[in-house]
Each structure stands twice: as structure tokens, then as C-alpha cells.
Amino acid sequence: MSEIVMEKATRTADGTTIKERMQDILLDISWRALARRYFGKSSSWIYHKMDGIYSGSNSGFTAQEQAELKGALYELADRIRRCADTL
């Protein structure tokens, strides 16, 4: 598989990758917990999706998975905010 093809598959409309867009939070989130809670999948599944590789093919997040990821991050942010409000 060509890296050029794989890279193209992981790019969003503005030319950045989902992983690049999440760079600021990549080390702060338990991707294992997020993958299990919101997708019912393993940590390797979500890491491979972020890298644009899944089951040996170049397939990043589908539009539906991307929307689900967005919703999961919003929900996680709300949960963190509610927790912070109790302090």
C-alpha cells in the first residue's frame, strides 16, 4: 500500500488529518476507554482508524464514525465540565 494513498484517505476536507486535528488532546484521553464506551471497539481499532489503516486497507473514519467521534468528544467535554463545576 502506498503511503500517498493512505495519507490521502485520512485527510479531511481542509487537508488536515483527524489525528492532526486532535493533536492537542491525543495524550490526555484514554482512547481505549473512549473506543470501548462509544464504539464498542478496541483501542487498536481507534488508533488504526486515526492512522487511516483498518483491516489491511486504507480506511480512516467513515462519515458516520467521524460524527460519532465528534459526539463522544462533546459528551466527554460535558462530563469533564460537570465534574469541574463540583469542585
N, C-alpha and C positions, 0 to 999 in steps of 0.2 A: 504494500500500500504506500502510495506516495505521501510524503509529509505535506505537500502542497494541497492535495485533495483533502486530507484530514483537516488541515488548518482552515480551508475554505468552508468545510462542513460545520465548524464550530463558531464561525463568525456570525454576529448579529447584523441587523440592518445598517447600523452605523459603522461596521467594520471591526468592532471590538468583539472579544470572546466573552462568554458568560463568566468564565473564570477570571478574566481581566477586570470585569465589572465588579466582581466580588472580592478583589484583592485585599481590600481594607479589612474584611471580616473573616477571611479564609482560616486564620489560625485561632480565631475566637469562638468558633462554633463547633459543636460536636456534630460533624457531618454524619457520623454513624447513627446517632440518635435521631437526627432530622430525617435521614433516609428511611429508618425503620418506622418512625411515628407517622410521617406524612405520605410515604410511598409504599411502605411495607417491603422495602428492599434493603440490601446490604450496603455497607459503606463502600465496598469496591464498585457497586453499581453506580453510586452517585459520583465517585471520583472518576470513573471511566466516562460517564456522561459529561462531566465538566471538561474532560480532556478530549471529548469528541470520539471516543472509542467505546464500542459496546459489541460484544459477541463477535469480535474479529472484524467488524466493519466500521466505517467512519460514520457514526450516528450520534450526534450530540442530543440535546433535549429536543423532543418534539414540541410543537407549539403548545399542546395541552400540558405537557410536563413542565414547560417553562412557566406557564400560568400557575400551575400547582406550586412550583418552587417559589414564585413571587408571593402567592398567598401564604405559604408556610413561613416565609421570612417576615411578612407583615404580622402574622399571628405571633411569632416568636418575639418580635419587637414589642407588640402589645403586652405580652406576658412579662417581659423584662420591665417595661414601663410601669405596669401594675405593681410588680414586686418593689421597684424603686420607690413608688408612692407610699408604700407601707413603712418605709424607714424613717 
